[in-house]
């Protein structure tokens, strides 16, 4: 294991805690280095849209000259793909020949959800309206008011949570300090407060948290450092302990990322 340069070697190293090898311990970022360097590729995989993270998606399809759309009309469609760590996807409307290309871009901000992190699942049916927006210098369509068919809130995380193995149960909360969270890379680490007794062996002093478990009241998490939090702990199928449903103490939402108003 090694860092990208010797400058960051002290910040990425193995650490032993309770007989368990942890990949590394956060020691604070280098002076003048900020958050942008030395952390590798992170979690998003470079699938951003329109400059939102990495290489970006293809240029949006421009609307035909003179095209008009009823922005109040409700469409029903099927999710063709959704990249939850990048926060965007595409919906195929049931009604063909009405929308150019028979496929509409959807961004996480326009998903009506009860989940702690907005997301869609491939092949699920949704209801939506459309709006004309400008992306990368062209006018294109974007899904708005994305909901369950009939107008209900979209809820997909409960199904995911049912498959998790929790330490002490799903509703048990622990406290600790969020050492850092890198919004662009989509992960961070929490130092668990000492003194807890666990029903599973091997829970480390510091555990990883990813974007989907950062509860910002349905928004994307902002960059954070040295913040008191509360959370659950779950165990992956590969035997890795991770944080679950991270909030501020008392259950209040974490700070959300400020998004450009044009998105």
Secondary structure, DSSP 4 states (H G I P E B T S, - for coil): ---SSGGGGGGS--EEETTEEES-----PPTTTTTTSSSTT-SSTTB-SSSSSBT--PPPPPPPTT----TT--EEEEEEEEETTTTEEEEEESSTTSSGGG-EEEEGGGB-BSSSS----TT-EEEEEEEEEEETTEEEEEEEEEESTTSPPB--HHHHHTT-EESS-TT--EEEEEEEEETTTTEEEEEEPS----SSTT--SEEEEEGGGB-SSSSPBPPEEEEEEEEEEEE-TTS-EEEEEEESTTSPPPPBPPPPTT-
